[in-house]
């Protein structure tokens, strides 16, 4: 930022704003703040308030946020989204508007989901649950988690945190990413072209990439064919990173042992999806980052950046439009 913004007008876009707006008001008591809690009122609110800054949360519906009117509005200079992914955001004029996101804020909690999933599978809970439904008492030996290998596809904030947690549990950690620099807690690094080779060595393949043109359909039949029959897929990234039809086929044919999925191409997952009824598919409804009061750390990050904006300093978590993150 090249100039200060002494009293920016800030628009908060969220249907549950009262639950956390106190954080913003306590840190900036003189701030000109407006709240839009109804998506149908967005354009009228923009015309009436003419904000320079928009802090965009999601509404409690399954439709994309209406970002296009925001990015096209002349007064807007900075948009911050409460989340790491920006695949739902339209293109914007990078010379006029800065876009930032909340990448990293919820990484420890999403990593907790992934570690919990791996530990559950490793001990054999899916198998014992299946036996329970048949009233069957049968014991199985299990390998400790420190004898397992995990492949992390994507090593941003979340992938890096999973690498740290996995390493603390003694796991061997493989990583796939386009950058070639080494990453702490990652034993071996592979390029995207080597994804199949890396997947063939892993007990768990965990996805932590943003949804871009390059990652859409990244995990497909070719990858499933390279994975071990005992391996599990864990997806907390974006549903379309996985070719869902290929996943269903791989699960039905037991090409892989199973999949734990928190995200899907269509959400909510349609009631007629075959995934619901596959014994080796474990489904959660996009909750890996739904910690209690998740809005509050998002607000703290926004407030830290708002201080920088007012002071004319460089913002944190600026999104690169070409890369999509």
SEZANU-310590 format. One record per residue (C-alpha): x, y, z; residue number from 1. Coordinates in steps of 0.1 Angstrom, whole numbers, plus 5000, padded with zeros to 4 digits. Each point is the difference from the previous one (the first is absolute). Layout:
N
<lumpa <X Y Z> NUM>
...
END
This chain:
325
<lumpa <5000 5000 5000> 1>
<lumpa <5014 5034 4991> 2>
<lumpa <4978 5023 5020> 3>
<lumpa <4982 5000 5033> 4>
<lumpa <4962 4996 5004> 5>
<lumpa <4991 5019 5032> 6>
<lumpa <4964 4990 5002> 7>
<lumpa <4991 4973 4975> 8>
<lumpa <4964 4990 4996> 9>
<lumpa <4997 4962 5007> 10>
<lumpa <4972 4978 4989> 11>
<lumpa <4996 4967 5018> 12>
<lumpa <4982 4974 4979> 13>
<lumpa <4986 4972 5022> 14>
<lumpa <4966 4988 5012> 15>
<lumpa <5013 4994 5035> 16>
<lumpa <5020 5031 5005> 17>
<lumpa <4988 5009 5036> 18>
<lumpa <5018 4969 5013> 19>
<lumpa <5035 5015 4993> 20>
<lumpa <4996 5037 4990> 21>
<lumpa <5010 5010 5035> 22>
<lumpa <5036 4990 4992> 23>
<lumpa <5002 5026 4972> 24>
<lumpa <4981 5027 5020> 25>
<lumpa <5023 4995 5030> 26>
<lumpa <5032 5004 4980> 27>
<lumpa <4987 5028 4978> 28>
<lumpa <4973 5019 5021> 29>
<lumpa <4998 5029 4975> 30>
<lumpa <4998 4978 4969> 31>
<lumpa <4973 5006 4974> 32>
<lumpa <4985 4966 4999> 33>
<lumpa <4970 4986 4982> 34>
<lumpa <4986 4965 5000> 35>
<lumpa <4982 4983 4971> 36>
<lumpa <4982 4969 5013> 37>
<lumpa <4979 4994 4970> 38>
<lumpa <5015 4991 4966> 39>
<lumpa <4970 5016 4982> 40>
<lumpa <5009 5033 5016> 41>
<lumpa <5037 5001 4990> 42>
<lumpa <4997 5023 4970> 43>
<lumpa <4978 5025 5019> 44>
<lumpa <5025 4999 5029> 45>
<lumpa <5029 5007 4977> 46>
<lumpa <4982 5030 4985> 47>
<lumpa <4990 5014 5034> 48>
<lumpa <5033 4994 5019> 49>
<lumpa <5027 5001 4973> 50>
<lumpa <5025 4979 5019> 51>
<lumpa <5038 5000 4994> 52>
<lumpa <5004 4967 5018> 53>
<lumpa <4978 4968 4998> 54>
<lumpa <5004 4972 5025> 55>
<lumpa <4982 4971 4985> 56>
<lumpa <4987 4970 5019> 57>
<lumpa <4978 4973 4985> 58>
<lumpa <4962 5000 5005> 59>
<lumpa <4984 4969 5015> 60>
<lumpa <4989 4988 4966> 61>
<lumpa <5015 4978 4973> 62>
<lumpa <5003 5026 4973> 63>
<lumpa <5032 5019 4992> 64>
<lumpa <5004 5035 5015> 65>
<lumpa <4991 5028 4976> 66>
<lumpa <5035 5013 4997> 67>
<lumpa <4997 5015 4965> 68>
<lumpa <4980 5032 5011> 69>
<lumpa <5027 5005 5027> 70>
<lumpa <5030 4999 4976> 71>
<lumpa <4982 5021 4975> 72>
<lumpa <4991 5027 5025> 73>
<lumpa <5021 5031 4994> 74>
<lumpa <5007 5009 5037> 75>
<lumpa <5013 4966 5010> 76>
<lumpa <5038 4998 5004> 77>
<lumpa <5005 4969 5022> 78>
<lumpa <4980 4968 5004> 79>
<lumpa <5007 4974 5027> 80>
<lumpa <4984 4966 4999> 81>
<lumpa <4995 4978 5031> 82>
<lumpa <5015 4968 4987> 83>
<lumpa <5030 4987 4982> 84>
<lumpa <4984 4990 4967> 85>
<lumpa <4990 5026 4974> 86>
<lumpa <4987 4977 4973> 87>
<lumpa <4966 5016 5005> 88>
<lumpa <5013 5035 4994> 89>
<lumpa <4998 5017 4965> 90>
<lumpa <5029 5016 4983> 91>
<lumpa <5009 5035 5012> 92>
<lumpa <5020 5031 4989> 93>
<lumpa <5033 4995 5018> 94>
<lumpa <5011 5035 4993> 95>
<lumpa <4970 5014 5020> 96>
<lumpa <4991 4973 5025> 97>
<lumpa <5021 4979 5024> 98>
<lumpa <4986 4966 5010> 99>
<lumpa <5011 4983 5032> 100>
<lumpa <4988 4968 5016> 101>
<lumpa <5002 4982 5033> 102>
<lumpa <5024 4972 4991> 103>
<lumpa <5017 4986 5030> 104>
<lumpa <4975 5010 5027> 105>
<lumpa <4983 4966 5002> 106>
<lumpa <5029 4979 4989> 107>
<lumpa <5006 4983 5034> 108>
<lumpa <4964 4989 5003> 109>
<lumpa <4998 4987 4964> 110>
<lumpa <5032 4981 5007> 111>
<lumpa <4984 4985 5031> 112>
<lumpa <4972 4987 4978> 113>
<lumpa <5025 4983 4977> 114>
<lumpa <5021 4985 5028> 115>
<lumpa <4968 4987 5017> 116>
<lumpa <4990 4984 4967> 117>
<lumpa <5034 4983 4995> 118>
<lumpa <5001 4988 5036> 119>
<lumpa <4964 4986 4998> 120>
<lumpa <5008 4981 4968> 121>
<lumpa <5033 4988 5012> 122>
<lumpa <4985 4984 5031> 123>
<lumpa <4973 4984 4980> 124>
<lumpa <4969 5018 5012> 125>
<lumpa <4983 4998 4966> 126>
<lumpa <5005 4962 5000> 127>
<lumpa <4988 4996 5036> 128>
<lumpa <4969 5022 4993> 129>
<lumpa <4991 4977 4971> 130>
<lumpa <5004 4970 5022> 131>
<lumpa <4978 5016 5027> 132>
<lumpa <4971 5003 4975> 133>
<lumpa <5003 4962 4995> 134>
<lumpa <5004 4993 5038> 135>
<lumpa <5034 4984 4991> 136>
<lumpa <5028 4997 5026> 137>
<lumpa <5034 4998 4981> 138>
<lumpa <5033 5015 5009> 139>
<lumpa <5026 5013 4976> 140>
<lumpa <5037 5009 5005> 141>
<lumpa <5009 5036 4990> 142>
<lumpa <5032 5018 4991> 143>
<lumpa <5009 5031 5020> 144>
<lumpa <4995 5033 4983> 145>
<lumpa <5038 5006 5001> 146>
<lumpa <5003 4973 4974> 147>
<lumpa <4977 5018 4976> 148>
<lumpa <5007 5023 4971> 149>
<lumpa <4979 5030 4991> 150>
<lumpa <5000 5019 4967> 151>
<lumpa <4990 5037 5003> 152>
<lumpa <4988 5014 4966> 153>
<lumpa <5005 5037 5007> 154>
<lumpa <5022 5015 5026> 155>
<lumpa <4985 5034 5008> 156>
<lumpa <4989 5010 5035> 157>
<lumpa <4979 4969 5006> 158>
<lumpa <5023 4974 4983> 159>
<lumpa <5030 5014 5019> 160>
<lumpa <4981 4996 5033> 161>
<lumpa <4989 4965 4992> 162>
<lumpa <5037 4992 4991> 163>
<lumpa <5010 5013 5035> 164>
<lumpa <4974 4980 5018> 165>
<lumpa <5006 4968 4980> 166>
<lumpa <5038 5003 5006> 167>
<lumpa <4993 5004 5038> 168>
<lumpa <4982 4967 4998> 169>
<lumpa <5030 4984 4983> 170>
<lumpa <4985 4996 4965> 171>
<lumpa <5020 5002 4968> 172>
<lumpa <4989 5031 4982> 173>
<lumpa <5000 5005 4962> 174>
<lumpa <4989 5032 4983> 175>
<lumpa <4989 5011 4966> 176>
<lumpa <5003 5036 4989> 177>
<lumpa <5012 5021 4971> 178>
<lumpa <5027 5019 5020> 179>
<lumpa <5033 4982 5004> 180>
<lumpa <5012 5014 5033> 181>
<lumpa <5000 4976 5029> 182>
<lumpa <4972 5001 5026> 183>
<lumpa <5005 4994 5037> 184>
<lumpa <4987 4966 5012> 185>
<lumpa <4998 4987 4964> 186>
<lumpa <5023 4971 4994> 187>
<lumpa <4997 4998 4962> 188>
<lumpa <4987 5026 4975> 189>
<lumpa <4985 4992 4967> 190>
<lumpa <4989 5022 4970> 191>
<lumpa <4964 4999 4988> 192>
<lumpa <5012 4978 4970> 193>
<lumpa <5012 4974 5025> 194>
<lumpa <4966 4998 5019> 195>
<lumpa <4994 4964 4989> 196>
<lumpa <5034 4988 5012> 197>
<lumpa <4995 5017 5033> 198>
<lumpa <4964 4986 5004> 199>
<lumpa <5013 4965 4994> 200>
<lumpa <5021 5002 5032> 201>
<lumpa <4974 5014 5024> 202>
<lumpa <4976 4985 5025> 203>
<lumpa <4981 5033 5000> 204>
<lumpa <4996 5026 4972> 205>
<lumpa <4988 5033 5015> 206>
<lumpa <4989 5029 4978> 207>
<lumpa <5008 5036 5010> 208>
<lumpa <5000 5019 4967> 209>
<lumpa <4978 5029 4989> 210>
<lumpa <4975 4994 4972> 211>
<lumpa <5015 5014 4968> 212>
<lumpa <5000 4991 4963> 213>
<lumpa <5031 4980 5007> 214>
<lumpa <4987 4980 5030> 215>
<lumpa <4964 4993 4988> 216>
<lumpa <4997 4963 4995> 217>
<lumpa <5036 4995 5012> 218>
<lumpa <4992 4968 5018> 219>
<lumpa <4986 4977 4974> 220>
<lumpa <5000 4963 4989> 221>
<lumpa <5037 5002 4991> 222>
<lumpa <5009 5010 5036> 223>
<lumpa <4976 4974 5015> 224>
<lumpa <5017 4973 4979> 225>
<lumpa <5033 5010 5014> 226>
<lumpa <4989 5000 5036> 227>
<lumpa <5004 4970 5022> 228>
<lumpa <4969 4978 5005> 229>
<lumpa <5004 5007 5038> 230>
<lumpa <5003 5038 4996> 231>
<lumpa <4974 5026 5009> 232>
<lumpa <4992 5034 4985> 233>
<lumpa <4992 5029 5022> 234>
<lumpa <4985 5032 4984> 235>
<lumpa <4995 5032 5020> 236>
<lumpa <5010 5023 4971> 237>
<lumpa <4973 5004 4974> 238>
<lumpa <4977 4973 4985> 239>
<lumpa <5008 5006 4963> 240>
<lumpa <5037 4993 5007> 241>
<lumpa <4989 4963 4999> 242>
<lumpa <4983 4985 4969> 243>
<lumpa <4969 4988 5019> 244>
<lumpa <4990 4974 4975> 245>
<lumpa <5035 4985 5000> 246>
<lumpa <5000 5000 5038> 247>
<lumpa <4967 4981 5001> 248>
<lumpa <5013 4974 4976> 249>
<lumpa <5032 4996 5020> 250>
<lumpa <4981 4995 5032> 251>
<lumpa <4976 4975 4984> 252>
<lumpa <5028 4980 4984> 253>
<lumpa <5021 5002 5032> 254>
<lumpa <5029 5016 4981> 255>
<lumpa <5006 5019 5033> 256>
<lumpa <4989 4991 5035> 257>
<lumpa <4978 5030 5005> 258>
<lumpa <4995 5038 5000> 259>
<lumpa <4992 5025 5027> 260>
<lumpa <4985 5031 4984> 261>
<lumpa <4989 5033 5014> 262>
<lumpa <4995 5018 4967> 263>
<lumpa <4981 4991 4968> 264>
<lumpa <4993 5014 4965> 265>
<lumpa <4964 5007 5010> 266>
<lumpa <4992 5010 5036> 267>
<lumpa <4979 4988 5017> 268>
<lumpa <5009 4966 4986> 269>
<lumpa <4970 4989 4979> 270>
<lumpa <4978 4974 5017> 271>
<lumpa <5004 4977 4970> 272>
<lumpa <5038 5001 5000> 273>
<lumpa <5014 4964 5001> 274>
<lumpa <5026 5013 5026> 275>
<lumpa <4974 4999 5027> 276>
<lumpa <4996 4963 4998> 277>
<lumpa <5036 4988 4995> 278>
<lumpa <5013 4984 5031> 279>
<lumpa <5035 5012 4993> 280>
<lumpa <4990 5036 4996> 281>
<lumpa <4999 5022 5031> 282>
<lumpa <4981 5033 4996> 283>
<lumpa <5000 5032 5021> 284>
<lumpa <4980 5031 4989> 285>
<lumpa <5028 5025 4994> 286>
<lumpa <5008 5004 5037> 287>
<lumpa <5038 4996 5002> 288>
<lumpa <5004 5037 5008> 289>
<lumpa <4967 5005 5019> 290>
<lumpa <5015 5006 5035> 291>
<lumpa <4980 5018 5026> 292>
<lumpa <5000 5038 4995> 293>
<lumpa <5021 4996 4968> 294>
<lumpa <4990 5035 4990> 295>
<lumpa <5020 5016 5029> 296>
<lumpa <5035 4991 4988> 297>
<lumpa <4990 5011 4965> 298>
<lumpa <4990 5034 5014> 299>
<lumpa <5033 5004 5019> 300>
<lumpa <5019 4994 4968> 301>
<lumpa <4978 5025 4981> 302>
<lumpa <5006 5026 5028> 303>
<lumpa <5037 4994 4998> 304>
<lumpa <4999 5007 4963> 305>
<lumpa <4977 5029 5004> 306>
<lumpa <5026 5017 5022> 307>
<lumpa <5025 4995 4972> 308>
<lumpa <4975 5014 4974> 309>
<lumpa <4994 5031 5021> 310>
<lumpa <5038 5005 5004> 311>
<lumpa <5006 4995 4963> 312>
<lumpa <5021 4968 5006> 313>
<lumpa <5001 4969 4979> 314>
<lumpa <4972 4976 5008> 315>
<lumpa <5005 4963 5010> 316>
<lumpa <4985 4971 4981> 317>
<lumpa <4997 5018 4967> 318>
<lumpa <4986 4977 4974> 319>
<lumpa <5018 4995 4967> 320>
<lumpa <4973 5001 4973> 321>
<lumpa <5020 4980 4975> 322>
<lumpa <5007 4972 5025> 323>
<lumpa <4966 5001 5017> 324>
<lumpa <5014 5001 5035> 325>
END
